[in-house]
Amino acid sequence: MMIGLSVIMPSFLGEYDGCASDRENKFVRAIHSFLENSLIEKELIIIGDNCEITERLIQEHFKNELTDEKIIFHQFRKKQKLFSGSLRSKGIELANGEYISYLDTDDILGKNHLAGILSQVKSQNLDWAYFNDYLNTDAGLITKKVELKKDSIGTSSIIHKYNKRLNWDKCDGYGHDFKFIERLIKWSDKKDKIYGGTYIICHIPNQIDR
């Protein structure tokens, strides 16, 4: 049964260079920000990268959401390459949403973020869209203007229609992965920049860690 929006979250909570602090609490915080979003027809697909911490936290905090399928969890039993696109590809494979968006384990969704971006792509009949992010700084939220170019647009700032031919295979790397954006550009020119979403970035290595 198709729903409005699937949100895909890859998860590896082990230590690595440049990772956020207090990662377990931030993971739980990110999931709560999804659950508290005003959009009703949504699901969160968490793809664990052979990460026992991810599995433990889901069982400890979100058993009910697993049962009623607000959350779908898949665990890779063999460790993938760090920041491998294979995790997001698996998320698309499992998705039941008409549209797909993404959430990092150390970030937060504003309360009306999902409803805002979904209503805009549907009202404009877009195949995909991109939007500004917000940086969670000591001074408060600061707009991060996103442009359709490398090192600007990333997984946090896109929404696209479900298409079984779209995947993240060989789209590997930390943060801004322009290879997948190039696939979206090639796939459809029914795209635009949209406004009204509030995706809050809480971690950038050596810059922000909140």
C-alpha positions as CSV (number, residue, x, y, z in Angstrom):
1,M,0.0,0.0,0.0
2,M,1.5,3.3,-1.1
3,I,1.8,6.2,1.4
4,G,2.8,9.8,1.0
5,L,6.5,9.9,1.9
6,S,9.3,7.5,2.9
7,V,12.2,8.9,4.8
8,I,15.5,6.9,4.5
9,M,18.0,7.0,7.3
10,P,21.3,5.1,7.0
11,S,22.8,4.3,10.4
12,F,26.3,3.5,11.6
13,L,26.8,4.6,15.2
14,G,30.4,3.4,15.6
15,E,33.3,5.8,15.9
16,Y,35.1,7.3,12.8
17,D,37.1,10.4,12.1
18,G,34.9,13.5,12.1
19,C,31.8,11.8,13.6
20,A,29.4,13.7,15.8
21,S,29.6,13.5,19.6
22,D,26.9,11.8,21.7
23,R,25.7,9.8,18.7
24,E,23.3,7.5,20.4
25,N,21.2,10.4,21.9
26,K,21.3,12.2,18.6
27,F,20.0,9.1,16.8
28,V,17.1,8.9,19.2
29,R,16.5,12.6,18.8
30,A,16.4,12.4,15.0
31,I,13.8,9.6,15.1
32,H,11.6,11.6,17.5
33,S,11.8,14.6,15.1
34,F,10.4,12.3,12.4
35,L,7.7,10.8,14.6
36,E,6.6,14.3,15.8
37,N,6.3,15.6,12.2
38,S,2.8,16.8,11.3
39,L,2.6,14.6,8.1
40,I,0.5,11.6,8.9
41,E,1.2,9.3,5.9
42,K,4.9,8.7,6.4
43,E,7.4,6.0,7.2
44,L,11.0,6.0,8.4
45,I,13.2,3.4,6.9
46,I,16.4,2.8,9.0
47,I,19.2,0.9,7.3
48,G,21.7,-0.4,9.8
49,D,25.3,-0.8,8.6
50,N,26.0,-4.0,10.6
51,C,25.6,-1.7,13.6
52,E,24.5,-3.4,16.9
53,I,24.1,0.0,18.6
54,T,21.5,1.0,16.0
55,E,19.6,-2.3,16.5
56,R,19.7,-2.0,20.3
57,L,18.4,1.6,20.4
58,I,15.5,0.8,18.1
59,Q,14.5,-2.1,20.3
60,E,14.9,0.0,23.5
61,H,13.0,3.1,22.3
62,F,10.8,2.3,19.3
63,K,9.3,-1.2,19.6
64,N,5.8,0.1,19.2
65,E,6.7,2.1,16.0
66,L,8.2,-1.1,14.6
67,T,5.0,-3.0,15.3
68,D,2.7,-0.5,13.6
69,E,5.2,0.0,10.7
70,K,5.9,3.7,11.3
71,I,9.5,2.5,11.3
72,I,10.9,-0.2,9.1
73,F,14.4,-1.5,10.1
74,H,16.8,-3.5,7.9
75,Q,20.2,-4.5,9.2
76,F,23.1,-5.3,6.9
77,R,24.8,-8.2,8.5
78,K,28.1,-7.5,6.7
79,K,29.7,-4.1,7.2
80,Q,29.5,-1.9,4.1
81,K,32.0,0.7,2.9
82,L,31.6,3.7,5.2
83,F,29.0,6.1,3.7
84,S,28.1,3.5,1.0
85,G,25.3,4.3,-1.3
86,S,24.2,0.7,-0.9
87,L,22.4,1.6,2.3
88,R,20.2,4.3,0.7
89,S,19.6,1.9,-2.3
90,K,18.2,-0.7,0.1
91,G,16.0,2.0,1.6
92,I,14.5,2.8,-1.8
93,E,14.0,-0.9,-2.4
94,L,12.0,-1.2,0.9
95,A,10.1,2.1,0.5
96,N,6.3,2.3,0.2
97,G,6.1,6.1,-0.3
98,E,5.1,7.9,-3.5
99,Y,8.1,10.2,-2.7
100,I,11.4,9.7,-1.0
101,S,13.4,12.0,1.3
102,Y,16.4,11.5,3.6
103,L,17.5,12.1,7.2
104,D,20.9,11.8,8.8
105,T,21.2,10.3,12.3
106,D,22.6,13.5,13.8
107,D,20.2,16.0,12.3
108,I,16.6,17.1,13.1
109,L,13.4,17.6,11.0
110,G,11.4,20.7,11.8
111,K,7.8,19.9,12.9
112,N,6.2,20.7,9.5
113,H,9.1,19.9,7.3
114,L,7.8,16.7,5.7
115,A,4.3,18.1,5.1
116,G,5.8,21.3,3.6
117,I,8.1,19.7,1.1
118,L,5.6,17.0,0.1
119,S,2.7,19.4,-0.5
120,Q,4.9,21.6,-2.7
121,V,6.3,18.9,-5.0
122,K,2.7,17.5,-5.4
123,S,1.1,20.8,-6.1
124,Q,3.7,21.7,-8.7
125,N,3.7,18.1,-10.1
126,L,7.5,17.8,-9.8
127,D,9.4,14.6,-10.1
128,W,12.0,16.0,-7.7
129,A,13.0,19.1,-5.9
130,Y,15.6,20.7,-3.6
131,F,15.4,23.2,-0.8
132,N,17.5,25.2,1.7
133,D,18.8,23.6,4.9
134,Y,19.2,25.3,8.3
135,L,22.4,25.2,10.3
136,N,22.0,24.7,14.1
137,T,24.6,27.1,15.4
138,D,25.3,28.8,18.8
139,A,23.5,31.9,17.4
140,G,20.4,29.9,16.4
141,L,19.2,28.6,13.1
142,I,20.9,30.1,10.1
143,T,19.8,29.4,6.5
144,K,22.2,27.4,4.4
145,K,21.3,28.4,0.8
146,V,21.4,25.3,-1.5
147,E,22.2,25.5,-5.2
148,L,22.1,22.9,-7.8
149,K,25.8,22.3,-7.9
150,K,28.5,20.1,-6.3
151,D,29.4,20.9,-2.7
152,S,26.1,22.7,-2.2
153,I,23.3,20.2,-2.6
154,G,23.2,17.0,-0.7
155,T,21.0,14.2,0.7
156,S,19.5,16.5,3.3
157,S,18.1,18.9,0.7
158,I,16.3,16.7,-1.8
159,I,12.9,15.0,-2.3
160,H,12.1,12.8,-5.3
161,K,9.4,10.6,-6.6
162,Y,9.8,6.9,-6.0
163,N,11.3,5.2,-9.1
164,K,12.5,1.6,-8.9
165,R,15.2,2.4,-11.5
166,L,16.7,5.1,-9.2
167,N,19.4,3.9,-6.9
168,W,22.5,5.0,-5.0
169,D,24.8,2.2,-6.3
170,K,28.4,3.5,-6.5
171,C,27.3,6.8,-5.0
172,D,29.6,6.6,-2.1
173,G,31.1,9.3,0.2
174,Y,30.5,11.6,3.1
175,G,28.0,14.4,2.9
176,H,27.3,16.0,-0.4
177,D,27.0,13.2,-3.0
178,F,26.5,14.8,-6.4
179,K,26.6,11.5,-8.3
180,F,23.0,10.8,-7.2
181,I,21.9,14.4,-8.0
182,E,23.4,13.9,-11.5
183,R,21.2,10.9,-11.8
184,L,18.1,12.9,-10.8
185,I,19.0,15.6,-13.4
186,K,19.4,13.0,-16.1
187,W,16.2,11.3,-15.1
188,S,13.8,14.2,-15.2
189,D,13.8,18.0,-15.8
190,K,10.5,18.3,-13.9
191,K,12.3,19.8,-11.0
192,D,12.5,23.1,-9.1
193,K,13.7,24.7,-5.9
194,I,10.9,24.7,-3.2
195,Y,10.5,26.5,0.1
196,G,8.9,26.0,3.4
197,G,10.8,23.0,4.6
198,T,13.0,23.0,7.8
199,Y,15.7,20.4,7.7
200,I,18.1,21.3,10.5
201,I,21.8,20.3,10.2
202,C,23.3,19.7,13.6
203,H,26.7,18.3,12.6
204,I,29.4,19.4,10.2
205,P,32.9,18.1,11.0
206,N,35.1,20.7,12.7
207,Q,32.3,23.3,12.4
208,I,29.1,22.4,14.1
209,D,28.3,19.7,16.7
210,R,25.0,20.3,18.5
